[in-house]
Amino acid sequence: MSQAFVKEHDEQWLHEISPTVPALINYLTRENNGIRVYEVKSEKPAEGKTLHHMSNGLVYFVNDQSQWEIKW
């Protein structure tokens, strides 16, 4: 007899997302119950990290480990 493995939660964390804007948009849209989240603007301040201002009101950037983070 075989047993099927059923995953209880299909969750993914922000830091697990590919460090691309399309991957971030897909992730944020999924987390927003399918309501599209889009990039409002991007900027590259003096410290060198590109900041992505998203329509959900938060600002995201890719850290030195190539992982997405929220700018606080």
LUMZA-206264 format. One line per field, with one value per atom (N, C-alpha, C): residue in three letters; atom name; x, y, z. Coordinates in steps of 0.2 Angstrom, whole numbers, always signed. Example, Ala and Ser with C-alpha at 12.3 -4.5 7.8 and 13.67 -1.06 7.14 Angstrom:
# LUMZA-206264
aa <- Ala / Ala / Ala / Ser / Ser / Ser
at <- N / CA / C / N / CA / C
c1 <- +66 / +62 / +66 / +64 / +68 / +64
c2 <- -28 / -22 / -16 / -11 / -5 / +0
c3 <- +39 / +39 / +39 / +35 / +36 / +39
This chain:
# LUMZA-206264
aa <- Met / Met / Met / Ser / Ser / Ser / Gln / Gln / Gln / Ala / Ala / Ala / Phe / Phe / Phe / Val / Val / Val / Lys / Lys / Lys / Glu / Glu / Glu / His / His / His / Asp / Asp / Asp / Glu / Glu / Glu / Gln / Gln / Gln / Trp / Trp / Trp / Leu / Leu / Leu / His / His / His / Glu / Glu / Glu / Ile / Ile / Ile / Ser / Ser / Ser / Pro / Pro / Pro / Thr / Thr / Thr / Val / Val / Val / Pro / Pro / Pro / Ala / Ala / Ala / Leu / Leu / Leu / Ile / Ile / Ile / Asn / Asn / Asn / Tyr / Tyr / Tyr / Leu / Leu / Leu / Thr / Thr / Thr / Arg / Arg / Arg / Glu / Glu / Glu / Asn / Asn / Asn / Asn / Asn / Asn / Gly / Gly / Gly / Ile / Ile / Ile / Arg / Arg / Arg / Val / Val / Val / Tyr / Tyr / Tyr / Glu / Glu / Glu / Val / Val / Val / Lys / Lys / Lys / Ser / Ser / Ser / Glu / Glu / Glu / Lys / Lys / Lys / Pro / Pro / Pro / Ala / Ala / Ala / Glu / Glu / Glu / Gly / Gly / Gly / Lys / Lys / Lys / Thr / Thr / Thr / Leu / Leu / Leu / His / His / His / His / His / His / Met / Met / Met / Ser / Ser / Ser / Asn / Asn / Asn / Gly / Gly / Gly / Leu / Leu / Leu / Val / Val / Val / Tyr / Tyr / Tyr / Phe / Phe / Phe / Val / Val / Val / Asn / Asn / Asn / Asp / Asp / Asp / Gln / Gln / Gln / Ser / Ser / Ser / Gln / Gln / Gln / Trp / Trp / Trp / Glu / Glu / Glu / Ile / Ile / Ile / Lys / Lys / Lys / Trp / Trp / Trp
at <- N / CA / C / N / CA / C / N / CA / C / N / CA / C / N / CA / C / N / CA / C / N / CA / C / N / CA / C / N / CA / C / N / CA / C / N / CA / C / N / CA / C / N / CA / C / N / CA / C / N / CA / C / N / CA / C / N / CA / C / N / CA / C / N / CA / C / N / CA / C / N / CA / C / N / CA / C / N / CA / C / N / CA / C / N / CA / C / N / CA / C / N / CA / C / N / CA / C / N / CA / C / N / CA / C / N / CA / C / N / CA / C / N / CA / C / N / CA / C / N / CA / C / N / CA / C / N / CA / C / N / CA / C / N / CA / C / N / CA / C / N / CA / C / N / CA / C / N / CA / C / N / CA / C / N / CA / C / N / CA / C / N / CA / C / N / CA / C / N / CA / C / N / CA / C / N / CA / C / N / CA / C / N / CA / C / N / CA / C / N / CA / C / N / CA / C / N / CA / C / N / CA / C / N / CA / C / N / CA / C / N / CA / C / N / CA / C / N / CA / C / N / CA / C / N / CA / C / N / CA / C / N / CA / C / N / CA / C / N / CA / C / N / CA / C / N / CA / C / N / CA / C
c1 <- +4 / +0 / +4 / +2 / +6 / +2 / +6 / +3 / +5 / +0 / +1 / +3 / +8 / +10 / +6 / +2 / -2 / +1 / +3 / +6 / +0 / +1 / -4 / -5 / +1 / +1 / +6 / +4 / +8 / +11 / +13 / +16 / +23 / +24 / +31 / +33 / +39 / +41 / +44 / +44 / +46 / +54 / +58 / +65 / +66 / +61 / +62 / +60 / +58 / +56 / +62 / +62 / +67 / +68 / +74 / +76 / +74 / +68 / +66 / +59 / +58 / +52 / +46 / +46 / +40 / +39 / +44 / +43 / +40 / +42 / +39 / +32 / +30 / +23 / +19 / +21 / +17 / +16 / +21 / +21 / +16 / +17 / +13 / +5 / +4 / -3 / -6 / -2 / -5 / -6 / -2 / -3 / -9 / -11 / -16 / -22 / -23 / -29 / -31 / -26 / -27 / -28 / -28 / -29 / -22 / -21 / -15 / -11 / -5 / +0 / +5 / +6 / +11 / +16 / +21 / +26 / +24 / +24 / +22 / +28 / +34 / +40 / +46 / +52 / +58 / +63 / +68 / +73 / +79 / +85 / +91 / +95 / +94 / +97 / +104 / +108 / +115 / +118 / +114 / +117 / +117 / +114 / +115 / +110 / +106 / +100 / +94 / +92 / +86 / +80 / +76 / +70 / +64 / +60 / +54 / +47 / +44 / +38 / +32 / +29 / +23 / +17 / +11 / +5 / +2 / +5 / +2 / +5 / +8 / +11 / +18 / +21 / +27 / +33 / +39 / +45 / +49 / +51 / +55 / +62 / +67 / +73 / +76 / +81 / +85 / +91 / +92 / +98 / +104 / +110 / +116 / +116 / +111 / +111 / +106 / +104 / +99 / +92 / +90 / +84 / +80 / +73 / +69 / +68 / +68 / +67 / +62 / +59 / +54 / +59 / +59 / +62 / +58 / +61 / +57 / +59
c2 <- -6 / +0 / +6 / +11 / +17 / +23 / +27 / +33 / +39 / +43 / +50 / +55 / +59 / +64 / +70 / +73 / +79 / +84 / +89 / +95 / +99 / +101 / +104 / +112 / +115 / +122 / +123 / +127 / +128 / +135 / +136 / +143 / +144 / +150 / +152 / +158 / +159 / +165 / +170 / +176 / +182 / +180 / +178 / +177 / +171 / +167 / +161 / +163 / +169 / +171 / +173 / +171 / +173 / +181 / +183 / +190 / +194 / +193 / +197 / +201 / +206 / +210 / +206 / +202 / +198 / +193 / +190 / +185 / +188 / +194 / +198 / +199 / +202 / +204 / +197 / +192 / +186 / +184 / +184 / +182 / +187 / +193 / +198 / +197 / +196 / +195 / +189 / +184 / +178 / +179 / +182 / +184 / +189 / +192 / +197 / +194 / +188 / +184 / +185 / +186 / +186 / +193 / +198 / +205 / +208 / +210 / +212 / +217 / +216 / +221 / +222 / +229 / +231 / +236 / +237 / +242 / +249 / +253 / +260 / +264 / +263 / +266 / +262 / +264 / +261 / +267 / +266 / +271 / +268 / +271 / +268 / +274 / +274 / +279 / +278 / +282 / +282 / +276 / +272 / +266 / +260 / +261 / +256 / +251 / +250 / +245 / +248 / +245 / +247 / +246 / +251 / +251 / +250 / +246 / +245 / +246 / +252 / +254 / +251 / +247 / +242 / +245 / +243 / +246 / +244 / +239 / +237 / +242 / +247 / +252 / +251 / +245 / +243 / +244 / +245 / +246 / +239 / +236 / +230 / +231 / +227 / +227 / +221 / +219 / +213 / +214 / +210 / +211 / +208 / +208 / +205 / +197 / +194 / +187 / +185 / +190 / +189 / +187 / +190 / +188 / +195 / +194 / +200 / +202 / +208 / +211 / +217 / +219 / +224 / +230 / +236 / +242 / +245 / +245 / +248 / +255
c3 <- +0 / +0 / +0 / -4 / -4 / +0 / +3 / +7 / +3 / +2 / -1 / +5 / +3 / +8 / +6 / +11 / +10 / +14 / +11 / +14 / +17 / +24 / +27 / +25 / +25 / +23 / +17 / +12 / +6 / +6 / +12 / +14 / +11 / +9 / +7 / +10 / +12 / +16 / +11 / +13 / +8 / +7 / +11 / +10 / +5 / +4 / +0 / -8 / -9 / -16 / -20 / -26 / -31 / -30 / -31 / -30 / -36 / -39 / -45 / -44 / -47 / -46 / -48 / -54 / -55 / -50 / -47 / -42 / -36 / -34 / -28 / -30 / -36 / -37 / -37 / -39 / -39 / -32 / -28 / -21 / -17 / -18 / -14 / -16 / -23 / -25 / -22 / -22 / -18 / -11 / -8 / -1 / +0 / -5 / -4 / -7 / -6 / -9 / -16 / -20 / -27 / -30 / -25 / -28 / -30 / -36 / -39 / -35 / -33 / -30 / -36 / -36 / -42 / -39 / -43 / -41 / -43 / -38 / -39 / -41 / -38 / -41 / -38 / -41 / -38 / -38 / -33 / -32 / -30 / -31 / -29 / -25 / -18 / -14 / -14 / -10 / -9 / -7 / -3 / +0 / -5 / -11 / -16 / -17 / -13 / -13 / -17 / -22 / -25 / -21 / -20 / -16 / -20 / -19 / -23 / -19 / -21 / -17 / -21 / -17 / -19 / -17 / -21 / -20 / -13 / -10 / -3 / +2 / +0 / +5 / +8 / +6 / +9 / +4 / +7 / +2 / +3 / -2 / -2 / -5 / -3 / -6 / -6 / -10 / -10 / -6 / -1 / +4 / +1 / +5 / +2 / +1 / +4 / +3 / -2 / -6 / -12 / -10 / -4 / -1 / -1 / -2 / -1 / +6 / +8 / +14 / +14 / +19 / +20 / +23 / +20 / +23 / +28 / +34 / +40 / +41
